[in-house]
Amino acid sequence: MNFLAHIYLSGENEDIQFGNYIGDFVKGKHWTKYNNDIKKGILLHREIDSYTDSHPVVRNSIKRMRPAYGKYAGAAIDILYDHFLAKYWNNYSSKELEDFVIDFHYTIIERLGKLPHKARRFTFPFIKNKRLICYADLNCFEDVLQKMAIYTSMPDKVKDAMLIINQNYNSFYREFETFFPEIIEYTRKIRLNQSMPQSNPKR
C-alpha cells in the first residue's frame, strides 16, 4: 500500500494518520519520541505493510509485474493500488477525495515540526503537486514511477511496466477490488483493539 491507502486506512484520528504517513521514515528507536496516537499510526503502517506483502492476491499482482521490476515489483503495485483507490474513491468514502486530501494536508502542516528530516524534503512537493489526487490519472502514476527511477534505487523500467499494466489493467483492478475490502476490515479491527505500544517495534 502507498500513501493514499495508508492514510485512508488510518481512520479519522489525525495523529494516527500522521504516524501512518511518516511510518517509512521512522527507524530504530525514533518512534518513542512521538505521542501515543502517532506511535499507533507508525505501528499500523507496519501492520499494513506486513499484511499486504503476505496476501496471496497481492502476490499475484506482484508476480505479473515482476518481469518489469524484479524485486521492486511490490513497490510498483503499491502505487498502482493507490491509483485504483483514487480512481474509485467514491466506492470507499462518502467524502470527496479532494476534501480528504486537503484535510490531510492541513494535518501535516499542523505537525511540520514532527516530520522526520527525510520526510520534510519529500513532503513539500508532495503537497504542492497534490500527489494523492493525481494518483487517479495513469499519466500521473507513470510520472511517479519515472521520478522513483531518478531518486531511488528502483530501475528505469517505466515503459515495460506501463505495457504490462495496459495489457492487464482489468486483472490488476479485480485483484485490488478483492484485496482492499479485506485490508479495510483488518485495519478496522486493529484500530479498535490497538493500545499503547509496550515494546520497540522491529525496524
Secondary structure as GFF3:
##gff-version 3
##sequence-region A 1 203
A	DSSP	alpha_helix	3	8	.	.	.	ID=ss1
A	DSSP	alpha_helix	14	21	.	.	.	ID=ss2
A	DSSP	three_ten_helix	23	25	.	.	.	ID=ss3
A	DSSP	three_ten_helix	28	33	.	.	.	ID=ss4
A	DSSP	alpha_helix	36	54	.	.	.	ID=ss5
A	DSSP	alpha_helix	56	69	.	.	.	ID=ss6
A	DSSP	three_ten_helix	70	72	.	.	.	ID=ss7
A	DSSP	alpha_helix	73	87	.	.	.	ID=ss8
A	DSSP	three_ten_helix	89	91	.	.	.	ID=ss9
A	DSSP	alpha_helix	97	109	.	.	.	ID=ss10
A	DSSP	three_ten_helix	112	114	.	.	.	ID=ss11
A	DSSP	alpha_helix	117	128	.	.	.	ID=ss12
A	DSSP	alpha_helix	131	134	.	.	.	ID=ss13
A	DSSP	alpha_helix	138	151	.	.	.	ID=ss14
A	DSSP	alpha_helix	158	193	.	.	.	ID=ss15
###
